[in-house]
Amino acid sequence: MKAPSREIYGKRMWTVVRQLTGRRQTTASVVDGITAETLNEHYAAISTDQEYVTPITKQMDIDSYSLPDYVSEWNVFRMLDSLSSTATGLDGLPAWFLRVSVMGNCKI
């Protein structure tokens, strides 16, 4: 005989909670004329700044900013190892994760 799953226990628990609190399970309300699309259009309209002006692109002197010919594993290790503890990249990965992963992937 198979033991009841957690899902069944969860359903039973919430049934008892509703009985004790006197609350009933409600169904979703539907309002005529309001759809996901109309809500999306509404919030897009109120969240858009009609007076927004794109900033002027900053010009950069490429000659004064030189990149190294190559980046060694040691350079990458040093950069990742010196990250601020609260730093996250555009991918949202926290600094601690990058540090742990560099330790496992470097040949140093």
N, C-alpha and C positions, 0 to 999 in steps of 0.2 A: 504494500500500500504506500502510495506517494504522499509525502507531507504537504500540507497546504502551502502555497507560495506566499511571499511577503505581500504581494498585491492583494490577495484575498484577505489577509489580516488587516491591511491598510483600509480596505473598503469596509470591513466590519467595524474597525475602530471609528471611522468617520460616521458610520451609521449611528453608533452609540453616542458619539459626541453631539450629533444633530438632535438625537432624542433628548439628551440631557439639557441642551441649551434651548430647545424648543424651536430651533431653526429648521427650515425645510430646504431641500435642494432646489435651487432656482434654475430656471432656464434662461438663456440669453434673450434679451429684449431686442426687438427689431423696430427701428423707426423708419417710416416711409421716407424715401428721398435721401437717406444717408447711407452711403456705401463706403467701402474702403477707398474707392477712387475719389469721391467727393471730399472725404476727410483729407486725403493726400493733397488734393488741389488746394483746399483751404489752408492747411498748414504750410504748404509751399509758398502760397501767396503772402501769408503774414510773416514768414521767416525770410523773405527776400528783401534786401535793401534796394529800393528803386533808384537811390542816388549813389550807389556804389560806383567807384571809379577804379579801374585797374591801375595799380601803382606802376610807375616808370621802371623799366628793367634797368638794374644797376650794371653799368659797364665795368668789365674787369680787365686789368692789364695782364694778359697771359704771360708775357715775358718775365714779369716780376714774381710770378708764382710758378715755381718749377716743381714738377713731380719727379720722384726718383725713377730711374730706369726700370727698377723692379722692386718688389716688396718681398722681403724674406719672411720665412716662418717666424723667425725671432722678432722681427718688427711687428708682425701681427700679434704674436704672443704678448709683447710689451704693451701694445695699444689696448688689447682686451684686458690685460691684467691691471692696467691703471685706470679702468673705467670707474666713474663715480658709482657708489653703491645704489643710487636711485636712477641711474641712467637706463633708458630704454630706447631702442632704435625705432625706425619707422614700422618695423614688423612687430613691435610690441614685446619683443623678447627682453626679459629683465637681465641686468648685468650679471647677476649670479649664475644664470643659465649659460651665458656666453663664456664666463670664466671656467665653469665646470666642463663645458664642451671643448674648449681650447686645450685643457689639460689632457683630455683623452685623445685629441686629434693631432697634437704636435709631436714631432719626432725628436724634440729636444731632450 
